[in-house]
Each structure stands twice: as structure tokens, then as C-alpha cells.
Amino acid sequence: MKTLAVCFSLLAAPVMAQTPCCATGDLGVVIERATGSLLVVDRSERAAIGRIEGLGDLSHASVTFSPDERFAYIFGRDGGLSKVDLLSQSIAARTIQAGNSIGGAISDDGKLIAVSNYEPGGVKVFDADTLELVGDIPGTSKTIGLVDVPGRRFVWSTWDSGEAFMADFSAPEMKVTKLGDVGKNPFDAVLTDDAHTYLIGLFGEKGVTAIDLWEEAAEPVRFLQDYGKTEDDLPVYKMPHLQGWAFTEGQFVLPAVGQHELLWVNRETLEEVDRTPTHGQPVFIIAQPASPFVWVNFATPLNDTVQVVDSRNHEVVATLTPGKAILHMEFAPRGAEVWLSSRDDGKILIYDTHSRELVGEIPAQSPSGIFFTARAHRTGL
């Protein structure tokens, strides 16, 4: 038995030697938009541990992660798709796949990367390992709100034509289905945390559209068509974002386009239940994990402020002024901290969510989006 144990030990040794030396569960990346670089951060240490350069135009960039949390996929505004190795802090692969792109998603099995394009429109799908093209879905309309759906599927909407589509890669042959007409000029969309409902915000008209993805032949359902009709719209200096995971207390929390308000909607009936006046035009509304609170940041020129709202009574319970141009917020997976990017101060600001006090700062070059590797395990991000 001792000889057998020694043999197993010898066989295991080479495998262990090839294992990466560092864990990735507490890592993250920060988009440095002005310099086309990525700051790699250690969440537990509250520190930057490296910088990856040469990623092109990151003025409107987003990120998703491989299932093992080792690789980050960067979707750049210049149409660049980059695969970054967080352990070696290097670019593993890169391709310019379009003229202008604004986001992407990874399939639930981690094998496919989809990219939504403004120019020339449509969606392209790539092998997650090699970045080789495996699917090209052309379109004449700007594509927005691309999300992954269980079953190797992707869903997106189109700005110019006001439609929603689904691509299914579960079979050898790709299948593309139109889900319906959703309204004028969809500006963003989000998948609910249970992958049940695809919500599409409309900029060209009042309202939001919901599509039930659990139904075989879902019909788009319009709601919130009356908000703001009795008031004059305020200037929209920055397009709101829906991908903030603001689902709490059985409600959707949505930005009122053209108004300084949050809209609270019963997620079962799709009926508006309340409104919360806010400091400015909401951009991101993000639910603090394991709590009743949502955090909100705002469009310029009022973007030095963050507000915390209680989802139980819809009241603002805290107003913070962390720094200049707060562009994004990212919570630790269990909600203990929130990281804020202050673009014009050149800092990442870290707040304890219970005391709401500043507990750390990290210098960064014009930081915008913050993305932790825990996103690898959440559908729709």
C-alpha cells in the first residue's frame, strides 16, 4: 500500500506544479477609460496589484468573466474584444470585431462570448477559448441590452427598429428568433435575477417592456406608460442604465427617464407602487446584497453624489458626496463593502455599507466601470 501511495504522490506532483499560484475569487478589474488600460485589484487587500495596457478605446467598456474567474473579457467601444488573463496580467487574445460595440455576455456554460454592436449593428458570437468567430447575426440597427440566458442562449434589443431577438446555440445549428416589437428606441435592458423576465427601457417613448422568457411564445408586455406625462422632461445628460440588479422586496426599481425619480414596480403585476424623488437623474440603481437598500448614482452635472434608498418605505436614508464624477458602483458579493469610481478625482473609493464610512482608497487613471470576478456566477451579467 505504501508503494501505491508513493506512485499516486508522484503522479499528482506534475499536476499540482501546473496549478496557478493565486486564487481569483477576490480579484476584480477597473476600467481606466482615458488610457485604454485595466487596473487589476485585490478586493480583500483593498489594493491594486497590476495594470494591463493596450486595450483600445474603453470610453464605454464592460466586462464579463470565465467560469473559473481567471479570464476577463473586455468589450471596448472601438469594437475590440479582449481576453485578459488575470493571473499573468496579460492579454491572452484580442480581436477587432466591429467598428463600434457597447457590451457583451458569456454563455451559461462559459463556452461562447457574444458582442453587441452599434456599427455595423447586429451580434457576433465567438469561441471563449480562442476568440474565433462561431456566429454572425447581422443587423442594420444598433444593438443594446445583450444578456445571456440559460441554455446557451442570448437575448438583445435594437435601438433603431425597436425589436427584441433571441439566439439559441444549444443545437449544432444556431437558431435566431424574433421575440417581438418592444417600443421606440430601447436604451438598455436587463434580465431579472431569476432569468425570468427581460426588461427593456424605452427612450423614444414613455414606458418599459417586459418579456417572460419562461414562456414558450412570450408576448412583449408594456407598462409604466404614463409616468412623467404631466411634467416636462428634464435634460438627459447621460443615458440611464438598467443593468444594476435593482430587484428587491418583490419590486423592480427603475430610473424615470427625464425625471429625477426612482420608479417602484411590483414585479408580479407590473404595476407602479411608488416613486422616490432623488438628487438628480439616476444612472445606476444597484441593490446592496443581503439588505433592503439600493444605492443610486447620478448623471452630470450632479454626479458627485450617491444616495441610499430603503426598499421597504422607498425613502432616501443617506446622501453621500464621495467625490467628483462617480461613474460606477460595485458591491462585494455579500454586500459588506461598495466600491465607487471617482473619475475626476482619479480614485476608487471603498465604503463600508453598514457604517457608510470611507474605509479605503486606490489611485486609478480616470476610472469608470468596476467589475469583481464574482460576476462569473451570476446570470445576465
ABEGO torsion letter per residue (X at the ends): XAAAAAAAAAAAAAAAAABBABBAAABBBBBBAAAGBBBBBBAAAGBBAEBBBGAEBAABBBBBBBAAGABBBBBBAAGBBBBBBAAAGBBABBBBABABBAEBBBBAAGABBBBBBAOAEEBBBBBAAAGBBABBBBBABBBBGBBBBBGGBBBBBBAAAGBBBBBBAABABBBBBBAEBAEBGBABBBBBAAGABBBBBBAABBEBBBBBAABABBBBBBBGAABGAABBBBBBABBBBABAGBBBGGBBBBBBBGBBBBBBBBAAAGBBABBBBBABBBABBBBBBGBABBBBBBBOAAAABBBBBBAAAGBBABBBBAEBGBABBBBBAAGABBBBBBAAAGBBBBBBAAAGBBABBBBBBGBBBBBBAAAAABBGX
